[in-house]
Amino acid sequence: MSKNKPDSQDDAGAGRIFRDTLYTSRTLILPDGSTLAVSKARVTSTTDEQFAFLQAHPDLVQE
């Protein structure tokens, strides 16, 4: 028996992509010490904390 995904579940697990307007490659360090890699000017958030950090970053634009 398979379990269906609830309709109310946030799609943060699918990831949200941002474009880096300054660098094509770098490592971003979040306040909690975790890192996100920018590759080919793209970085993907998979958690709400990552999304909030990327959304507030002045060099990043959500795609």
PQR file with spaces between the fields and no chain letter, atoms N, CA, C, O and H, PARSE charges and radii, in Angstrom:
ATOM       1  N    MET     1       0.845   -1.170    0.000 -0.4000 1.5000
ATOM       2  CA   MET     1       0.000    0.000    0.000 -0.0000 2.0000
ATOM       3  C    MET     1       0.898    1.243    0.000  0.5500 1.7000
ATOM       4  O    MET     1       1.750    1.387    0.876 -0.5500 1.4000
ATOM       5  N    SER     2       0.716    2.127   -0.959 -0.4000 1.5000
ATOM       6  CA   SER     2       1.540    3.332   -1.031 -0.0000 2.0000
ATOM       7  C    SER     2       0.857    4.483   -0.310  0.5500 1.7000
ATOM       8  O    SER     2      -0.368    4.555   -0.219 -0.5500 1.4000
ATOM       9  H    SER     2       0.024    2.010   -1.671  0.4000 1.0000
ATOM      10  N    LYS     3       1.680    5.365    0.190 -0.4000 1.5000
ATOM      11  CA   LYS     3       1.181    6.520    0.910 -0.0000 2.0000
ATOM      12  C    LYS     3       1.208    7.727   -0.012  0.5500 1.7000
ATOM      13  O    LYS     3       2.234    8.012   -0.629 -0.5500 1.4000
ATOM      14  H    LYS     3       2.676    5.306    0.116  0.4000 1.0000
ATOM      15  N    ASN     4       0.110    8.427   -0.110 -0.4000 1.5000
ATOM      16  CA   ASN     4       0.058    9.629   -0.935 -0.0000 2.0000
ATOM      17  C    ASN     4       0.574   10.824   -0.157  0.5500 1.7000
ATOM      18  O    ASN     4       0.421   10.900    1.062 -0.5500 1.4000
ATOM      19  H    ASN     4      -0.724    8.195    0.391  0.4000 1.0000
ATOM      20  N    LYS     5       1.184   11.754   -0.868 -0.4000 1.5000
ATOM      21  CA   LYS     5       1.688   12.976   -0.278 -0.0000 2.0000
ATOM      22  C    LYS     5       0.508   13.889    0.052  0.5500 1.7000
ATOM      23  O    LYS     5      -0.340   14.127   -0.808 -0.5500 1.4000
ATOM      24  H    LYS     5       1.308   11.692   -1.859  0.4000 1.0000
ATOM      25  N    PRO     6       0.437   14.404    1.280 -0.5600 1.5000
ATOM      26  CA   PRO     6      -0.672   15.293    1.625  0.2800 2.0000
ATOM      27  C    PRO     6      -0.641   16.564    0.780  0.5500 1.7000
ATOM      28  O    PRO     6       0.429   17.076    0.451 -0.5500 1.4000
ATOM      29  N    ASP     7      -1.822   17.065    0.435 -0.4000 1.5000
ATOM      30  CA   ASP     7      -1.911   18.272   -0.377 -0.0000 2.0000
ATOM      31  C    ASP     7      -1.326   19.485    0.325  0.5500 1.7000
ATOM      32  O    ASP     7      -0.837   20.403   -0.335 -0.5500 1.4000
ATOM      33  H    ASP     7      -2.691   16.649    0.703  0.4000 1.0000
ATOM      34  N    SER     8      -1.366   19.505    1.645 -0.4000 1.5000
ATOM      35  CA   SER     8      -0.904   20.665    2.395 -0.0000 2.0000
ATOM      36  C    SER     8       0.610   20.692    2.582  0.5500 1.7000
ATOM      37  O    SER     8       1.140   21.678    3.096 -0.5500 1.4000
ATOM      38  H    SER     8      -1.762   18.760    2.181  0.4000 1.0000
ATOM      39  N    GLN     9       1.314   19.649    2.184 -0.4000 1.5000
ATOM      40  CA   GLN     9       2.757   19.585    2.379 -0.0000 2.0000
ATOM      41  C    GLN     9       3.459   20.601    1.496  0.5500 1.7000
ATOM      42  O    GLN     9       3.168   20.715    0.306 -0.5500 1.4000
ATOM      43  H    GLN     9       0.883   18.848    1.767  0.4000 1.0000
ATOM      44  N    ASP    10       4.393   21.341    2.096 -0.4000 1.5000
ATOM      45  CA   ASP    10       5.155   22.347    1.366 -0.0000 2.0000
ATOM      46  C    ASP    10       6.074   21.676    0.359  0.5500 1.7000
ATOM      47  O    ASP    10       6.552   20.567    0.598 -0.5500 1.4000
ATOM      48  H    ASP    10       4.629   21.248    3.063  0.4000 1.0000
ATOM      49  N    ASP    11       6.324   22.333   -0.757 -0.4000 1.5000
ATOM      50  CA   ASP    11       7.157   21.741   -1.801 -0.0000 2.0000
ATOM      51  C    ASP    11       8.628   22.096   -1.643  0.5500 1.7000
ATOM      52  O    ASP    11       9.370   22.049   -2.625 -0.5500 1.4000
ATOM      53  H    ASP    11       5.936   23.234   -0.952  0.4000 1.0000
ATOM      54  N    ALA    12       9.074   22.449   -0.446 -0.4000 1.5000
ATOM      55  CA   ALA    12      10.469   22.797   -0.219 -0.0000 2.0000
ATOM      56  C    ALA    12      11.396   21.643   -0.549  0.5500 1.7000
ATOM      57  O    ALA    12      12.539   21.874   -0.945 -0.5500 1.4000
ATOM      58  H    ALA    12       8.472   22.488    0.351  0.4000 1.0000
ATOM      59  N    GLY    13      10.943   20.414   -0.400 -0.4000 1.5000
ATOM      60  CA   GLY    13      11.769   19.267   -0.719 -0.0000 2.0000
ATOM      61  C    GLY    13      12.122   19.203   -2.189  0.5500 1.7000
ATOM      62  O    GLY    13      13.155   18.639   -2.552 -0.5500 1.4000
ATOM      63  H    GLY    13      10.015   20.226   -0.078  0.4000 1.0000
ATOM      64  N    ALA    14      11.294   19.763   -3.033 -0.4000 1.5000
ATOM      65  CA   ALA    14      11.559   19.770   -4.468 -0.0000 2.0000
ATOM      66  C    ALA    14      12.685   20.730   -4.814  0.5500 1.7000
ATOM      67  O    ALA    14      13.300   20.603   -5.872 -0.5500 1.4000
ATOM      68  H    ALA    14      10.456   20.220   -2.738  0.4000 1.0000
ATOM      69  N    GLY    15      12.962   21.681   -3.946 -0.4000 1.5000
ATOM      70  CA   GLY    15      14.029   22.636   -4.175 -0.0000 2.0000
ATOM      71  C    GLY    15      13.560   23.874   -4.903  0.5500 1.7000
ATOM      72  O    GLY    15      12.612   23.840   -5.688 -0.5500 1.4000
ATOM      73  H    GLY    15      12.462   21.784   -3.086  0.4000 1.0000
ATOM      74  N    ARG    16      14.234   24.955   -4.629 -0.4000 1.5000
ATOM      75  CA   ARG    16      13.950   26.230   -5.278 -0.0000 2.0000
ATOM      76  C    ARG    16      15.271   26.786   -5.763  0.5500 1.7000
ATOM      77  O    ARG    16      16.238   26.866   -5.006 -0.5500 1.4000
ATOM      78  H    ARG    16      15.004   24.983   -3.991  0.4000 1.0000
ATOM      79  N    ILE    17      15.308   27.167   -7.017 -0.4000 1.5000
ATOM      80  CA   ILE    17      16.561   27.541   -7.671 -0.0000 2.0000
ATOM      81  C    ILE    17      16.752   29.052   -7.668  0.5500 1.7000
ATOM      82  O    ILE    17      15.822   29.821   -7.914 -0.5500 1.4000
ATOM      83  H    ILE    17      14.523   27.102   -7.632  0.4000 1.0000
ATOM      84  N    PHE    18      17.989   29.452   -7.382 -0.4000 1.5000
ATOM      85  CA   PHE    18      18.388   30.851   -7.431 -0.0000 2.0000
ATOM      86  C    PHE    18      19.566   30.989   -8.384  0.5500 1.7000
ATOM      87  O    PHE    18      20.369   30.068   -8.536 -0.5500 1.4000
ATOM      88  H    PHE    18      18.744   28.828   -7.182  0.4000 1.0000
ATOM      89  N    ARG    19      19.663   32.158   -9.029 -0.4000 1.5000
ATOM      90  CA   ARG    19      20.780   32.465   -9.923 -0.0000 2.0000
ATOM      91  C    ARG    19      21.684   33.451   -9.207  0.5500 1.7000
ATOM      92  O    ARG    19      21.216   34.458   -8.676 -0.5500 1.4000
ATOM      93  H    ARG    19      19.011   32.906   -8.906  0.4000 1.0000
ATOM      94  N    ASP    20      22.975   33.165   -9.191 -0.4000 1.5000
ATOM      95  CA   ASP    20      23.966   34.049   -8.595 -0.0000 2.0000
ATOM      96  C    ASP    20      24.346   35.089   -9.645  0.5500 1.7000
ATOM      97  O    ASP    20      24.826   34.735  -10.722 -0.5500 1.4000
ATOM      98  H    ASP    20      23.355   32.347   -9.623  0.4000 1.0000
ATOM      99  N    THR    21      24.139   36.352   -9.345 -0.4000 1.5000
ATOM     100  CA   THR    21      24.402   37.415  -10.312 -0.0000 2.0000
ATOM     101  C    THR    21      25.839   37.918  -10.263  0.5500 1.7000
ATOM     102  O    THR    21      26.226   38.764  -11.070 -0.5500 1.4000
ATOM     103  H    THR    21      23.749   36.640   -8.471  0.4000 1.0000
ATOM     104  N    LEU    22      26.638   37.405   -9.321 -0.4000 1.5000
ATOM     105  CA   LEU    22      28.004   37.882   -9.160 -0.0000 2.0000
ATOM     106  C    LEU    22      29.059   36.821   -9.467  0.5500 1.7000
ATOM     107  O    LEU    22      30.093   37.127  -10.061 -0.5500 1.4000
ATOM     108  H    LEU    22      26.324   36.718   -8.666  0.4000 1.0000
ATOM     109  N    TYR    23      28.804   35.578   -9.066 -0.4000 1.5000
ATOM     110  CA   TYR    23      29.773   34.498   -9.250 -0.0000 2.0000
ATOM     111  C    TYR    23      29.137   33.310   -9.962  0.5500 1.7000
ATOM     112  O    TYR    23      27.935   33.073   -9.842 -0.5500 1.4000
ATOM     113  H    TYR    23      27.964   35.329   -8.584  0.4000 1.0000
ATOM     114  N    THR    24      29.952   32.570  -10.702 -0.4000 1.5000
ATOM     115  CA   THR    24      29.466   31.332  -11.314 -0.0000 2.0000
ATOM     116  C    THR    24      29.754   30.136  -10.419  0.5500 1.7000
ATOM     117  O    THR    24      29.136   29.082  -10.566 -0.5500 1.4000
ATOM     118  H    THR    24      30.928   32.763  -10.800  0.4000 1.0000
ATOM     119  N    SER    25      30.698   30.300   -9.485 -0.4000 1.5000
ATOM     120  CA   SER    25      31.054   29.210   -8.583 -0.0000 2.0000
ATOM     121  C    SER    25      31.531   29.791   -7.254  0.5500 1.7000
ATOM     122  O    SER    25      32.418   30.643   -7.225 -0.5500 1.4000
ATOM     123  H    SER    25      31.200   31.157   -9.366  0.4000 1.0000
ATOM     124  N    ARG    26      30.942   29.330   -6.165 -0.4000 1.5000
ATOM     125  CA   ARG    26      31.372   29.716   -4.824 -0.0000 2.0000
ATOM     126  C    ARG    26      30.627   28.870   -3.803  0.5500 1.7000
ATOM     127  O    ARG    26      29.684   28.154   -4.141 -0.5500 1.4000
ATOM     128  H    ARG    26      30.221   28.637   -6.189  0.4000 1.0000
ATOM     129  N    THR    27      31.061   28.960   -2.552 -0.4000 1.5000
ATOM     130  CA   THR    27      30.391   28.271   -1.456 -0.0000 2.0000
ATOM     131  C    THR    27      29.782   29.313   -0.533  0.5500 1.7000
ATOM     132  O    THR    27      30.467   30.221   -0.063 -0.5500 1.4000
ATOM     133  H    THR    27      31.827   29.541   -2.278  0.4000 1.0000
ATOM     134  N    LEU    28      28.500   29.174   -0.281 -0.4000 1.5000
ATOM     135  CA   LEU    28      27.796   30.064    0.639 -0.0000 2.0000
ATOM     136  C    LEU    28      27.728   29.389    2.003  0.5500 1.7000
ATOM     137  O    LEU    28      27.395   28.208    2.102 -0.5500 1.4000
ATOM     138  H    LEU    28      27.943   28.436   -0.663  0.4000 1.0000
ATOM     139  N    ILE    29      28.047   30.141    3.056 -0.4000 1.5000
ATOM     140  CA   ILE    29      28.010   29.604    4.415 -0.0000 2.0000
ATOM     141  C    ILE    29      26.822   30.219    5.144  0.5500 1.7000
ATOM     142  O    ILE    29      26.749   31.434    5.329 -0.5500 1.4000
ATOM     143  H    ILE    29      28.318   31.100    2.976  0.4000 1.0000
ATOM     144  N    LEU    30      25.901   29.363    5.551 -0.4000 1.5000
ATOM     145  CA   LEU    30      24.695   29.803    6.243 -0.0000 2.0000
ATOM     146  C    LEU    30      25.004   30.095    7.709  0.5500 1.7000
ATOM     147  O    LEU    30      26.028   29.641    8.219 -0.5500 1.4000
ATOM     148  H    LEU    30      25.961   28.376    5.400  0.4000 1.0000
ATOM     149  N    PRO    31      24.142   30.843    8.395 -0.5600 1.5000
ATOM     150  CA   PRO    31      24.382   31.191    9.801  0.2800 2.0000
ATOM     151  C    PRO    31      24.607   29.983   10.715  0.5500 1.7000
ATOM     152  O    PRO    31      25.333   30.088   11.704 -0.5500 1.4000
ATOM     153  N    ASP    32      23.998   28.842   10.399 -0.4000 1.5000
ATOM     154  CA   ASP    32      24.172   27.651   11.242 -0.0000 2.0000
ATOM     155  C    ASP    32      25.451   26.884   10.918  0.5500 1.7000
ATOM     156  O    ASP    32      25.718   25.844   11.521 -0.5500 1.4000
ATOM     157  H    ASP    32      23.409   28.756    9.595  0.4000 1.0000
ATOM     158  N    GLY    33      26.249   27.390    9.965 -0.4000 1.5000
ATOM     159  CA   GLY    33      27.509   26.751    9.605 -0.0000 2.0000
ATOM     160  C    GLY    33      27.413   25.799    8.430  0.5500 1.7000
ATOM     161  O    GLY    33      28.441   25.350    7.922 -0.5500 1.4000
ATOM     162  H    GLY    33      26.032   28.234    9.475  0.4000 1.0000
ATOM     163  N    SER    34      26.215   25.480    7.986 -0.4000 1.5000
ATOM     164  CA   SER    34      26.066   24.602    6.822 -0.0000 2.0000
ATOM     165  C    SER    34      26.424   25.384    5.557  0.5500 1.7000
ATOM     166  O    SER    34      26.476   26.614    5.570 -0.5500 1.4000
ATOM     167  H    SER    34      25.380   25.845    8.399  0.4000 1.0000
ATOM     168  N    THR    35      26.669   24.659    4.473 -0.4000 1.5000
ATOM     169  CA   THR    35      27.105   25.304    3.239 -0.0000 2.0000
ATOM     170  C    THR    35      26.197   24.946    2.071  0.5500 1.7000
ATOM     171  O    THR    35      25.534   23.909    2.063 -0.5500 1.4000
ATOM     172  H    THR    35      26.626   23.660    4.462  0.4000 1.0000
ATOM     173  N    LEU    36      26.188   25.835    1.091 -0.4000 1.5000
ATOM     174  CA   LEU    36      25.500   25.605   -0.176 -0.0000 2.0000
ATOM     175  C    LEU    36      26.483   25.931   -1.288  0.5500 1.7000
ATOM     176  O    LEU    36      27.156   26.960   -1.247 -0.5500 1.4000
ATOM     177  H    LEU    36      26.726   26.677    1.098  0.4000 1.0000
ATOM     178  N    ALA    37      26.565   25.061   -2.274 -0.4000 1.5000
ATOM     179  CA   ALA    37      27.485   25.276   -3.386 -0.0000 2.0000
ATOM     180  C    ALA    37      26.774   25.938   -4.553  0.5500 1.7000
ATOM     181  O    ALA    37      25.708   25.499   -4.985 -0.5500 1.4000
ATOM     182  H    ALA    37      26.018   24.225   -2.308  0.4000 1.0000
ATOM     183  N    VAL    38      27.387   27.007   -5.055 -0.4000 1.5000
ATOM     184  CA   VAL    38      26.927   27.646   -6.285 -0.0000 2.0000
ATOM     185  C    VAL    38      27.731   27.020   -7.411  0.5500 1.7000
ATOM     186  O    VAL    38      28.961   26.997   -7.368 -0.5500 1.4000
ATOM     187  H    VAL    38      28.253   27.364   -4.704  0.4000 1.0000
ATOM     188  N    SER    39      27.036   26.514   -8.416 -0.4000 1.5000
ATOM     189  CA   SER    39      27.686   25.900   -9.572 -0.0000 2.0000
ATOM     190  C    SER    39      26.987   26.378  -10.833  0.5500 1.7000
ATOM     191  O    SER    39      25.760   26.330  -10.931 -0.5500 1.4000
ATOM     192  H    SER    39      26.037   26.532   -8.452  0.4000 1.0000
ATOM     193  N    LYS    40      27.766   26.833  -11.787 -0.4000 1.5000
ATOM     194  CA   LYS    40      27.214   27.380  -13.036 -0.0000 2.0000
ATOM     195  C    LYS    40      26.209   28.489  -12.733  0.5500 1.7000
ATOM     196  O    LYS    40      25.183   28.618  -13.400 -0.5500 1.4000
ATOM     197  H    LYS    40      28.762   26.872  -11.708  0.4000 1.0000
ATOM     198  N    ALA    41      26.526   29.285  -11.713 -0.4000 1.5000
ATOM     199  CA   ALA    41      25.720   30.427  -11.266 -0.0000 2.0000
ATOM     200  C    ALA    41      24.355   30.021  -10.721  0.5500 1.7000
ATOM     201  O    ALA    41      23.449   30.853  -10.668 -0.5500 1.4000
ATOM     202  H    ALA    41      27.359   29.180  -11.170  0.4000 1.0000
ATOM     203  N    ARG    42      24.186   28.767  -10.315 -0.4000 1.5000
ATOM     204  CA   ARG    42      22.905   28.291   -9.783 -0.0000 2.0000
ATOM     205  C    ARG    42      23.116   27.639   -8.415  0.5500 1.7000
ATOM     206  O    ARG    42      24.130   26.987   -8.165 -0.5500 1.4000
ATOM     207  H    ARG    42      24.922   28.091  -10.358  0.4000 1.0000
ATOM     208  N    VAL    43      22.140   27.833   -7.549 -0.4000 1.5000
ATOM     209  CA   VAL    43      22.136   27.190   -6.240 -0.0000 2.0000
ATOM     210  C    VAL    43      20.691   26.844   -5.900  0.5500 1.7000
ATOM     211  O    VAL    43      19.775   27.611   -6.198 -0.5500 1.4000
ATOM     212  H    VAL    43      21.317   28.363   -7.752  0.4000 1.0000
ATOM     213  N    THR    44      20.492   25.691   -5.279 -0.4000 1.5000
ATOM     214  CA   THR    44      19.150   25.205   -4.971 -0.0000 2.0000
ATOM     215  C    THR    44      18.960   25.068   -3.468  0.5500 1.7000
ATOM     216  O    THR    44      19.808   24.507   -2.774 -0.5500 1.4000
ATOM     217  H    THR    44      21.235   25.067   -5.038  0.4000 1.0000
ATOM     218  N    SER    45      17.843   25.584   -2.972 -0.4000 1.5000
ATOM     219  CA   SER    45      17.501   25.406   -1.560 -0.0000 2.0000
ATOM     220  C    SER    45      16.570   24.206   -1.433  0.5500 1.7000
ATOM     221  O    SER    45      15.698   23.985   -2.274 -0.5500 1.4000
ATOM     222  H    SER    45      17.154   26.040   -3.536  0.4000 1.0000
ATOM     223  N    THR    46      16.771   23.441   -0.372 -0.4000 1.5000
ATOM     224  CA   THR    46      15.912   22.282   -0.124 -0.0000 2.0000
ATOM     225  C    THR    46      15.203   22.373    1.225  0.5500 1.7000
ATOM     226  O    THR    46      14.384   21.518    1.563 -0.5500 1.4000
ATOM     227  H    THR    46      17.479   23.621    0.311  0.4000 1.0000
ATOM     228  N    THR    47      15.525   23.420    1.995 -0.4000 1.5000
ATOM     229  CA   THR    47      14.851   23.620    3.284 -0.0000 2.0000
ATOM     230  C    THR    47      14.347   25.060    3.360  0.5500 1.7000
ATOM     231  O    THR    47      14.775   25.920    2.590 -0.5500 1.4000
ATOM     232  H    THR    47      16.190   24.114    1.721  0.4000 1.0000
ATOM     233  N    ASP    48      13.450   25.305    4.279 -0.4000 1.5000
ATOM     234  CA   ASP    48      12.932   26.660    4.468 -0.0000 2.0000
ATOM     235  C    ASP    48      14.028   27.615    4.940  0.5500 1.7000
ATOM     236  O    ASP    48      14.032   28.787    4.564 -0.5500 1.4000
ATOM     237  H    ASP    48      13.102   24.606    4.904  0.4000 1.0000
ATOM     238  N    GLU    49      14.959   27.120    5.764 -0.4000 1.5000
ATOM     239  CA   GLU    49      16.054   27.956    6.257 -0.0000 2.0000
ATOM     240  C    GLU    49      16.965   28.374    5.105  0.5500 1.7000
ATOM     241  O    GLU    49      17.353   29.538    5.006 -0.5500 1.4000
ATOM     242  H    GLU    49      14.956   26.168    6.070  0.4000 1.0000
ATOM     243  N    GLN    50      17.305   27.420    4.234 -0.4000 1.5000
ATOM     244  CA   GLN    50      18.129   27.737    3.065 -0.0000 2.0000
ATOM     245  C    GLN    50      17.405   28.729    2.161  0.5500 1.7000
ATOM     246  O    GLN    50      18.012   29.680    1.669 -0.5500 1.4000
ATOM     247  H    GLN    50      16.990   26.475    4.314  0.4000 1.0000
ATOM     248  N    PHE    51      16.115   28.509    1.942 -0.4000 1.5000
ATOM     249  CA   PHE    51      15.330   29.388    1.085 -0.0000 2.0000
ATOM     250  C    PHE    51      15.333   30.817    1.623  0.5500 1.7000
ATOM     251  O    PHE    51      15.526   31.763    0.859 -0.5500 1.4000
ATOM     252  H    PHE    51      15.623   27.737    2.342  0.4000 1.0000
ATOM     253  N    ALA    52      15.122   30.983    2.927 -0.4000 1.5000
ATOM     254  CA   ALA    52      15.111   32.315    3.537 -0.0000 2.0000
ATOM     255  C    ALA    52      16.473   32.987    3.384  0.5500 1.7000
ATOM     256  O    ALA    52      16.549   34.181    3.093 -0.5500 1.4000
ATOM     257  H    ALA    52      14.965   30.215    3.548  0.4000 1.0000
ATOM     258  N    PHE    53      17.548   32.224    3.579 -0.4000 1.5000
ATOM     259  CA   PHE    53      18.903   32.764    3.434 -0.0000 2.0000
ATOM     260  C    PHE    53      19.152   33.220    2.003  0.5500 1.7000
ATOM     261  O    PHE    53      19.639   34.328    1.776 -0.5500 1.4000
ATOM     262  H    PHE    53      17.487   31.254    3.815  0.4000 1.0000
ATOM     263  N    LEU    54      18.820   32.372    1.042 -0.4000 1.5000
ATOM     264  CA   LEU    54      19.056   32.707   -0.360 -0.0000 2.0000
ATOM     265  C    LEU    54      18.181   33.875   -0.808  0.5500 1.7000
ATOM     266  O    LEU    54      18.626   34.729   -1.575 -0.5500 1.4000
ATOM     267  H    LEU    54      18.424   31.472    1.226  0.4000 1.0000
ATOM     268  N    GLN    55      16.961   33.910   -0.340 -0.4000 1.5000
ATOM     269  CA   GLN    55      16.035   34.979   -0.710 -0.0000 2.0000
ATOM     270  C    GLN    55      16.526   36.338   -0.191  0.5500 1.7000
ATOM     271  O    GLN    55      16.306   37.363   -0.837 -0.5500 1.4000
ATOM     272  H    GLN    55      16.599   33.216    0.282  0.4000 1.0000
ATOM     273  N    ALA    56      17.184   36.349    0.963 -0.4000 1.5000
ATOM     274  CA   ALA    56      17.675   37.593    1.556 -0.0000 2.0000
ATOM     275  C    ALA    56      19.039   38.012    1.008  0.5500 1.7000
ATOM     276  O    ALA    56      19.472   39.140    1.245 -0.5500 1.4000
ATOM     277  H    ALA    56      17.363   35.517    1.488  0.4000 1.0000
ATOM     278  N    HIS    57      19.719   37.132    0.287 -0.4000 1.5000
ATOM     279  CA   HIS    57      21.071   37.421   -0.208 -0.0000 2.0000
ATOM     280  C    HIS    57      21.005   38.421   -1.362  0.5500 1.7000
ATOM     281  O    HIS    57      20.246   38.214   -2.309 -0.5500 1.4000
ATOM     282  H    HIS    57      19.368   36.216    0.094  0.4000 1.0000
ATOM     283  N    PRO    58      21.788   39.501   -1.298 -0.5600 1.5000
ATOM     284  CA   PRO    58      21.702   40.542   -2.330  0.2800 2.0000
ATOM     285  C    PRO    58      22.199   40.122   -3.716  0.5500 1.7000
ATOM     286  O    PRO    58      21.831   40.747   -4.710 -0.5500 1.4000
ATOM     287  N    ASP    59      23.022   39.081   -3.801 -0.4000 1.5000
ATOM     288  CA   ASP    59      23.578   38.656   -5.092 -0.0000 2.0000
ATOM     289  C    ASP    59      22.751   37.581   -5.784  0.5500 1.7000
ATOM     290  O    ASP    59      23.093   37.165   -6.890 -0.5500 1.4000
ATOM     291  H    ASP    59      23.320   38.573   -2.993  0.4000 1.0000
ATOM     292  N    LEU    60      21.672   37.123   -5.158 -0.4000 1.5000
ATOM     293  CA   LEU    60      20.911   35.998   -5.688 -0.0000 2.0000
ATOM     294  C    LEU    60      19.507   36.412   -6.117  0.5500 1.7000
ATOM     295  O    LEU    60      18.848   37.218   -5.460 -0.5500 1.4000
ATOM     296  H    LEU    60      21.394   37.462   -4.259  0.4000 1.0000
ATOM     297  N    VAL    61      19.068   35.837   -7.240 -0.4000 1.5000
ATOM     298  CA   VAL    61      17.740   36.107   -7.790 -0.0000 2.0000
ATOM     299  C    VAL    61      17.026   34.776   -7.964  0.5500 1.7000
ATOM     300  O    VAL    61      17.570   33.849   -8.564 -0.5500 1.4000
ATOM     301  H    VAL    61      19.604   35.182   -7.773  0.4000 1.0000
ATOM     302  N    GLN    62      15.808   34.678   -7.441 -0.4000 1.5000
ATOM     303  CA   GLN    62      15.053   33.430   -7.577 -0.0000 2.0000
ATOM     304  C    GLN    62      14.595   33.252   -9.015  0.5500 1.7000
ATOM     305  O    GLN    62      14.140   34.199   -9.658 -0.5500 1.4000
ATOM     306  H    GLN    62      15.366   35.431   -6.953  0.4000 1.0000
ATOM     307  N    GLU    63      14.721   32.028   -9.509 -0.4000 1.5000
ATOM     308  CA   GLU    63      14.288   31.725  -10.884 -0.0000 2.0000
ATOM     309  C    GLU    63      12.923   31.097  -10.887  0.5500 1.7000
ATOM     310  O    GLU    63      12.395   30.774  -11.951 -0.5500 1.4000
ATOM     311  H    GLU    63      15.091   31.259   -8.987  0.4000 1.0000
